[in-house]
Amino acid sequence: MTYHTETLDHLLDLEPLHAPRASQGYTVIHPLHDAPEAKCSADRLGPMKLTPGCRLALVAVRFYLVAIMVMGAYRVVTLMGTIKH
């Protein structure tokens, strides 16, 4: 029994559709040397509408941060010796 073995080299030699020709080149401009873009003004945007899931996530983060601050304050007060347990 014989098996036909074929390498995939011919598939890797395909050029992309938009490959630059040898005479063409790309000009790379560093962002610091590029012309400045017009910035968007936040005054025209108005208030954002939050979905219920997003609003719930923000409330959860707010409660988490408050809880962490309370626990940190409790730890500082216990280390000062004001509260003894």
N, C-alpha and C positions, 0 to 999 in steps of 0.2 A: 504494500500500500504506500503510495507516495502522497506527500502533502505539499501543497503549493505555498511556499513561504514568500511573503512580500514585505519589504520594509516600508515604513511610513515616511521615509525621507521625502518622497515626492509630495506628500501632503504638507510638510513643513516648509517647502520651498515656495509656496504660494505667497504672492505679494498682497498686502492689503489693498482695498479699492482706492484709498486716498493716500497712497504712499508718495512721498515727494520724489521728484526726479533728481538725477544727479546734479543738474544745473540749478535746481531750486534749493532753498535753505530756509530755515526758520530764524527769525530774529527774536531773541529772548531779551525781554526788558524787565529789570528788577522793579518790584512794586514801588520802591522809594524813588525811582527815577522816572516813573510813569506819570502821565498827566493826571491831575486830580479829577475824581468823579464828582458829579453833583450829588450832594447828600440829601436824603429824604428828611422832611420835616415832620416831627411827631405831632405838631400842632394840628395838622389836618387829619390825623387818623381817627380821633375820637376814642371812646371807651371800647375795650375789648369785650366780647361776649364769651362767657365761660360756659362750658358744658357742665352738667351736674357732676360728672366723674372728675373733671379737673377741679371744680370747686371743692369737692370732698377731699381730694388729694392735698390741696392747699390748706384746708382746715386741719387735716391730719398732721401736716408738717408743722403748722403753727402750734398745735397742742404738744407735739413732740418737743419742739424747742422750749416751750414754757416748762414742760416736765423736766427737761435736762437742766434748765437754769435753776429750778427749785431744788433738784437733787444736788447740784453743785453748791448752792447757797447753804443747804443743810449740812453738807460735808464740811464747808468752811466754818460754820458755826460750831459743829461738834469738835473740830480740831482746835478751835479757840478755847474750848472748855466751857462755853456758855450753856450748852445743853449737855447733860450727862445722862447716859443710859446704863 
